[in-house]
Amino acid sequence: MSLLIYGLINSVILALYTVGFSLCYGISGIANFSHGALYILSGFTAWNLLNLAGLPFYLAASLSVVITALLGFIFYWVLLLRIRGIPLAELIVTFAAGVGILELLMWKGFYGMRYSLPIFLRGGVDIGQVSIDYQRLFVLVTGIVLVFLLWFFVHHTRIGLAFRAMAQNERTALSVGIESDWIGSLSLALGSALAAVSAMVVLPLGMMESSIGLEVLIYALAVAIVGGLESTLGMVVGSFIIGFGQIAAARYIGAKWMIIAPLAAIVLVLVIKPSGLFGKYKE
């Protein structure tokens, strides 16, 4: 029962890490390697708004999501516009931006175990013989609701349909008047906002430090590669495979193997099916 419950929660956390990265790549083809840095930056932004500006946590978290989305939007127009369509250059620029953000946080003293965000719900509940806190249940519900809302957004809104059109065939989308740069910038903004939303619900489970940004990027890459970079269904399946794999490895082998599980999954999938389990193209 504990393996089932904590494997499920860990899988949802990995899906939250990945959903913004996968959405951005699936729509615009941009592999945003600053995703993890934006994740932890949103957490420290919320902490500053909460502790230095004195704002309530719900307002600080909301403003942090908006600020992170605007930062992703600016990234596109300032850093990516002139190199759009050159995958290696896009990767290098976004990775450099992410490293710059993490180094800035380190320079400002945001490291160690001194920072944390408050939890949304206190207390817990027993499921069988397993005790689980309400915050983790909140993470579970948030992940499910977020995936449903994203499905609704891309299938039943004008912007979402434009996203799907651009993802399916950019040339045809351009021919019917869909502007690719605006869609690309909006996808990067939405992906950054989703990274911030995941940070607001996951970071209260522990302490905040800059190195978490690299861990989130590794997990997002692992899930996206295993499931298929352009596949939403693959992202969900990949998160469950790695999520349960990590919990099983920690339980039966040792906790230090949790970080090995996603890296082993990447190698195995790239050897057997380079496009990922649900991917359509060999990257």
C-alpha positions in Angstrom: 0.0 0.0 0.0 2.8 2.4 0.8 4.5 1.7 -2.5 1.2 2.3 -4.3 0.4 5.6 -2.5 3.8 7.2 -2.5 4.5 5.9 -6.0 1.3 7.6 -7.2 2.2 10.9 -5.5 5.8 10.8 -6.7 4.5 10.2 -10.3 2.2 13.2 -10.1 5.0 15.4 -8.8 7.2 14.3 -11.8 4.3 15.1 -14.1 4.0 18.5 -12.6 7.8 19.0 -13.1 7.4 18.0 -16.8 4.1 19.4 -18.0 5.4 22.9 -18.8 8.6 21.6 -20.5 6.6 19.1 -22.6 3.9 21.6 -23.5 6.5 24.2 -24.7 8.4 21.7 -26.8 5.3 20.1 -28.2 3.9 23.4 -29.4 6.9 25.4 -30.5 9.7 22.8 -30.7 11.7 24.7 -28.1 13.5 22.6 -25.5 13.5 25.1 -22.7 16.5 24.1 -20.6 15.9 27.0 -18.2 12.7 25.2 -17.1 14.3 24.0 -13.8 15.8 27.4 -13.0 12.4 29.1 -13.6 10.8 26.6 -11.3 13.1 27.4 -8.3 13.2 31.1 -9.2 9.4 31.2 -8.8 9.7 29.7 -5.4 12.2 32.3 -4.2 10.1 35.0 -5.8 7.1 33.8 -3.7 9.3 33.6 -0.6 10.4 37.3 -1.1 6.9 38.5 -1.7 5.7 36.6 1.4 8.5 37.5 3.9 9.9 40.8 2.6 6.8 42.4 1.1 4.4 40.9 3.7 1.9 39.6 1.2 -0.4 36.7 2.0 0.9 33.4 0.6 -2.0 32.9 -1.8 -1.4 36.4 -3.3 2.4 35.9 -3.3 2.1 32.6 -5.1 -0.3 34.0 -7.7 2.0 37.0 -8.4 5.0 34.6 -8.6 3.2 32.6 -11.3 2.4 35.8 -13.3 6.0 37.1 -13.0 7.5 33.8 -14.1 5.1 33.7 -17.1 6.2 37.2 -18.1 9.8 36.2 -17.8 9.2 33.3 -20.1 7.5 35.6 -22.6 10.4 38.0 -22.4 12.9 35.2 -22.9 11.4 34.4 -26.3 11.4 37.9 -27.7 14.9 38.9 -26.3 16.8 35.6 -26.4 15.2 33.2 -28.8 13.6 35.3 -31.6 16.8 35.7 -33.8 17.9 32.0 -33.4 14.4 30.5 -33.8 14.6 27.2 -35.7 18.2 26.4 -34.8 17.7 23.7 -32.2 21.3 23.6 -30.9 21.4 27.4 -30.5 18.0 27.4 -28.7 19.3 24.7 -26.3 22.5 26.5 -25.6 20.7 29.9 -25.0 18.0 28.5 -22.7 20.6 26.4 -20.8 22.8 29.5 -20.4 19.8 31.5 -19.2 19.0 28.8 -16.6 22.6 28.6 -15.4 22.6 32.4 -15.1 19.4 32.4 -13.0 20.8 29.7 -10.7 24.1 31.6 -10.3 22.2 34.8 -9.6 20.3 33.1 -6.8 23.5 31.7 -5.4 25.1 35.1 -5.5 22.1 36.6 -3.6 22.5 34.0 -0.9 19.6 31.7 -1.8 21.2 28.4 -0.9 21.4 26.0 2.0 18.4 24.9 4.1 17.1 28.3 5.3 14.2 28.9 3.0 10.8 27.2 2.6 7.3 27.9 1.6 4.3 27.4 3.9 2.0 24.4 3.3 -1.5 24.9 2.1 -3.2 22.3 4.3 -2.0 21.0 7.7 -2.7 17.6 9.2 -3.0 14.2 7.6 -5.0 11.0 7.2 -4.4 7.3 7.5 -5.0 5.1 4.5 -4.8 1.6 5.7 -1.6 1.5 7.6 0.0 4.4 5.7 0.0 7.9 7.1 -0.1 10.7 4.5 -0.3 14.4 5.0 -2.9 16.7 3.4 -0.3 18.6 1.4 0.7 15.5 -0.6 -3.0 14.8 -1.2 -3.3 18.4 -2.4 -0.4 17.9 -4.8 -2.2 14.8 -6.1 -5.4 16.6 -6.7 -3.6 19.6 -8.2 -1.8 17.4 -10.7 -5.0 15.7 -11.9 -6.9 19.0 -12.2 -4.1 20.7 -14.0 -3.8 17.9 -16.6 -7.6 18.1 -17.2 -7.6 21.9 -17.5 -4.7 21.7 -20.0 -6.6 19.2 -22.1 -9.7 21.4 -22.1 -7.6 24.5 -22.9 -5.9 23.0 -26.0 -9.2 21.4 -27.3 -11.8 24.0 -26.6 -10.2 27.5 -26.7 -9.1 29.5 -29.7 -5.5 29.9 -28.4 -5.4 26.2 -27.5 -6.5 25.2 -31.0 -3.9 27.6 -32.5 -1.3 25.8 -30.3 -2.4 22.4 -31.6 -2.4 23.7 -35.2 1.2 25.0 -34.8 2.3 21.7 -33.2 0.8 19.6 -36.0 2.0 21.6 -39.0 3.7 25.0 -38.7 3.5 25.8 -42.5 -0.2 25.1 -42.7 -0.8 27.1 -39.5 1.1 30.0 -41.0 -1.0 29.8 -44.2 -4.2 30.3 -42.2 -2.9 33.4 -40.4 -1.5 31.9 -37.2 1.6 33.9 -36.2 4.3 31.5 -35.2 6.3 34.0 -33.1 3.3 34.9 -30.9 2.4 31.3 -30.5 6.0 30.4 -29.6 6.2 33.2 -27.0 2.9 32.3 -25.5 3.9 28.6 -25.3 7.1 29.6 -23.5 5.1 31.9 -21.1 2.6 29.1 -20.4 5.3 26.5 -19.9 7.0 28.9 -17.4 3.7 29.5 -15.6 3.2 25.8 -15.3 6.7 25.4 -13.8 5.7 28.1 -11.3 2.4 26.4 -10.4 4.2 23.1 -9.8 6.7 24.9 -7.6 4.0 26.5 -5.5 2.4 23.2 -4.6 5.5 21.0 -4.5 8.1 23.2 -2.8 6.2 23.4 0.5 7.0 19.7 1.0 10.6 20.5 1.8 13.3 23.2 1.9 14.3 25.4 -1.0 17.8 25.7 -2.5 19.2 26.6 -5.9 20.4 23.1 -6.8 16.8 21.9 -6.9 16.5 23.7 -10.3 19.0 21.2 -11.9 17.2 18.3 -10.3 13.8 19.4 -11.8 15.4 19.8 -15.2 16.9 16.3 -15.1 13.5 14.8 -14.0 11.6 16.8 -16.7 14.0 15.6 -19.4 13.8 12.0 -18.2 10.1 11.9 -18.2 9.8 13.7 -21.6 12.4 11.4 -23.2 10.9 8.2 -21.8 7.3 9.2 -22.8 8.1 11.0 -26.1 9.1 14.6 -26.3 6.0 15.8 -28.2 3.4 13.5 -26.5 1.2 14.5 -23.6 0.1 11.0 -23.0 3.7 9.9 -23.1 4.5 12.5 -20.5 1.9 11.1 -18.2 2.9 7.5 -18.8 6.6 8.3 -18.4 6.0 10.1 -15.1 4.3 7.0 -13.7 7.0 4.7 -15.0 9.8 6.7 -13.4 7.8 7.7 -10.3 7.0 4.1 -9.3 10.5 3.1 -10.4 12.1 5.6 -8.0 9.9 4.5 -5.0 10.6 0.8 -5.7 14.3 1.5 -6.0 14.4 3.4 -2.8 12.4 0.7 -1.0 14.2 -2.4 -2.2 17.7 -1.2 -3.1 18.4 2.1 -1.3 17.4 5.8 -1.3 20.5 6.8 -3.2 19.2 4.9 -6.2 16.3 7.3 -6.6 18.3 9.7 -8.8 19.7 6.7 -10.8 16.3 5.4 -11.8 15.4 8.3 -14.2 18.9 8.3 -15.8 18.8 4.5 -16.3 15.3 4.9 -17.9 16.7 7.5 -20.3 19.5 5.2 -21.4 17.2 2.2 -21.8 14.6 4.0 -23.8 17.1 5.7 -26.1 18.7 2.3 -26.9 15.4 0.5 -27.5 13.1 3.3 -28.9 14.9 6.6 -29.4 11.6 8.5 -30.1 10.2 7.5 -26.7 7.3 5.2 -25.8 4.7 7.4 -27.5 6.9 9.6 -29.7 6.5 9.8 -33.4 9.9 11.1 -34.5 13.5 10.0 -33.9 15.1 12.9 -32.2 
